[in-house]
Amino acid sequence: MKKAFLIIAVISIYSCKKENRYDKINNASWVVGRWENASRAGLLVETWKKQDDSTYIGSSAFMVGNETKFFEKIKLEQHDTIVTYTATVKDQNNGEPVSFNLTSATKTQLVFENPGHDFPQKIIYNLVGNDSLIAEISGAENGQPKTETFRMKKQLNP
């Protein structure tokens, strides 16, 4: 009887651990979808989708008319207990990906940092209501503090 109880207890503990294995990246589930900011300068579009339990993939683009002025591939990925935000921009960093580690997460905010990167060193996503987010990149550029803020609305019918 003791042996059966022990086996059931071990299976239960393992099952609970497995369900929570990707608990850190699940804090980011609200990014899934298409987010936009249309302004006189152009159209900013960021899209995210869940690839699997440990990975969200996306892209960010800034367009002026039919011309894409900026494009990056982005990925959120959890390995063990570490979540990274990785961006790959064709004409930056020799086309190599740059990763930022998740340093803080709540149900409405994600903070990623890479103090060794030129700019930005910090990326913050804030969920503002169910259909709005504010993304912010910040750090030092040429020795001067710099912050860029991007307000986006979720597109319900992308």
Wavefront OBJ file of the C-alpha trace (Angstrom):
o trace
v 0.000 0.000 0.000
v 2.828 2.409 0.882
v 4.575 1.611 -2.405
v 1.413 2.346 -4.440
v 0.918 5.643 -2.587
v 4.547 6.620 -3.233
v 4.228 5.864 -6.952
v 1.020 7.916 -7.195
v 2.656 10.794 -5.307
v 5.709 10.796 -7.611
v 3.521 10.697 -10.734
v 1.382 13.562 -9.390
v 4.422 15.714 -8.608
v 5.937 15.022 -12.036
v 2.648 15.850 -13.765
v 2.368 19.167 -11.935
v 5.962 20.070 -12.740
v 5.447 19.232 -16.421
v 2.335 21.428 -16.651
v 4.255 24.375 -15.174
v 7.427 23.752 -17.194
v 6.783 26.773 -19.420
v 5.147 28.974 -16.805
v 7.519 31.895 -17.460
v 6.810 32.153 -21.181
v 3.083 31.751 -20.547
v 3.229 35.248 -19.018
v 3.777 36.451 -22.586
v 0.711 34.783 -24.129
v -1.054 38.144 -24.428
v 1.360 39.268 -27.180
v -0.172 36.819 -29.662
v -1.933 38.608 -32.501
v -1.405 41.536 -34.834
v -0.595 44.924 -33.326
v -0.522 48.188 -35.298
v 0.208 51.869 -34.996
v -0.740 54.030 -37.975
v 0.706 57.542 -37.969
v 1.585 60.239 -40.486
v 5.119 58.817 -40.544
v 3.963 55.341 -41.583
v 2.548 52.047 -40.344
v 4.146 49.990 -37.600
v 2.996 46.350 -37.549
v 4.065 43.704 -35.067
v 2.704 40.162 -35.276
v 3.112 37.255 -32.873
v 1.968 33.652 -32.917
v 2.549 30.713 -30.618
v 4.783 28.170 -32.324
v 4.774 25.615 -29.493
v 4.721 25.460 -25.683
v 8.132 27.120 -25.357
v 8.251 29.482 -28.343
v 6.442 32.507 -29.755
v 7.573 33.803 -33.149
v 6.875 37.109 -34.788
v 7.973 40.028 -36.859
v 8.028 43.773 -36.647
v 7.910 46.084 -39.656
v 7.670 49.796 -40.312
v 6.236 50.745 -43.692
v 5.866 54.011 -45.512
v 3.369 53.505 -48.285
v 4.317 50.224 -49.960
v 7.971 50.461 -48.925
v 9.263 48.547 -45.900
v 11.734 50.800 -44.086
v 12.479 48.412 -41.210
v 11.894 44.690 -40.697
v 12.950 42.291 -37.970
v 12.205 38.696 -37.079
v 11.523 38.252 -33.377
v 11.263 35.241 -31.115
v 10.394 34.601 -27.484
v 11.741 31.302 -26.272
v 12.007 29.520 -22.933
v 14.863 27.101 -22.215
v 14.696 25.652 -18.713
v 13.929 28.717 -16.572
v 15.387 31.345 -18.949
v 13.197 33.280 -21.393
v 14.873 35.198 -24.197
v 13.683 37.775 -26.698
v 15.731 37.414 -29.870
v 15.681 39.897 -32.737
v 17.260 39.446 -36.151
v 17.556 42.483 -38.423
v 19.037 41.959 -41.891
v 21.238 45.084 -41.983
v 22.238 45.153 -38.306
v 24.746 43.101 -36.308
v 25.912 41.408 -39.534
v 22.489 39.787 -39.762
v 23.179 37.855 -36.556
v 20.443 37.493 -33.909
v 20.677 39.538 -30.708
v 19.152 38.126 -27.530
v 17.754 39.854 -24.461
v 17.011 37.937 -21.260
v 13.715 38.285 -19.446
v 14.525 40.091 -16.189
v 10.993 40.798 -14.968
v 7.528 39.526 -15.837
v 4.009 40.078 -14.610
v 0.644 39.366 -16.222
v 0.841 42.762 -17.978
v 4.543 43.563 -18.337
v 7.621 41.899 -19.831
v 11.119 43.359 -19.374
v 14.075 42.073 -21.394
v 17.663 43.277 -21.023
v 21.030 42.951 -22.722
v 23.437 45.483 -21.163
v 26.180 44.531 -23.655
v 24.166 45.501 -26.748
v 24.765 48.884 -28.416
v 21.118 50.026 -28.571
v 18.698 49.195 -27.149
v 19.789 47.586 -23.901
v 16.251 47.207 -22.568
v 12.931 46.220 -24.183
v 9.674 46.566 -22.270
v 6.186 45.443 -23.303
v 3.258 46.788 -21.269
v -0.264 45.500 -21.845
v -2.679 48.417 -21.461
v -6.189 46.987 -21.521
v -7.110 44.000 -23.671
v -6.443 45.695 -27.003
v -3.496 48.039 -26.409
v 0.163 47.713 -25.627
v 3.091 50.037 -25.231
v 6.493 48.774 -26.320
v 9.525 50.719 -25.207
v 13.170 50.365 -26.134
v 15.780 52.219 -24.125
v 19.425 52.476 -23.216
v 22.423 54.558 -24.131
v 23.286 55.485 -27.691
v 26.565 57.288 -28.322
v 26.835 57.848 -24.568
v 23.449 59.546 -24.329
v 20.289 58.084 -22.783
v 17.600 57.330 -25.337
v 14.061 55.950 -25.186
v 11.636 55.162 -27.995
v 7.981 54.387 -27.264
v 5.588 52.545 -29.572
v 1.862 52.495 -28.802
v -0.036 49.756 -30.596
v -3.609 48.556 -30.912
v -4.531 44.913 -31.364
v -6.251 44.209 -34.653
v -9.253 41.993 -34.037
v -9.646 40.925 -37.683
v -6.127 40.912 -39.134
l 1 2 3 4 5 6 7 8 9 10 11 12 13 14 15 16 17 18 19 20 21 22 23 24 25 26 27 28 29 30 31 32 33 34 35 36 37 38 39 40 41 42 43 44 45 46 47 48 49 50 51 52 53 54 55 56 57 58 59 60 61 62 63 64 65 66 67 68 69 70 71 72 73 74 75 76 77 78 79 80 81 82 83 84 85 86 87 88 89 90 91 92 93 94 95 96 97 98 99 100 101 102 103 104 105 106 107 108 109 110 111 112 113 114 115 116 117 118 119 120 121 122 123 124 125 126 127 128 129 130 131 132 133 134 135 136 137 138 139 140 141 142 143 144 145 146 147 148 149 150 151 152 153 154 155 156 157 158
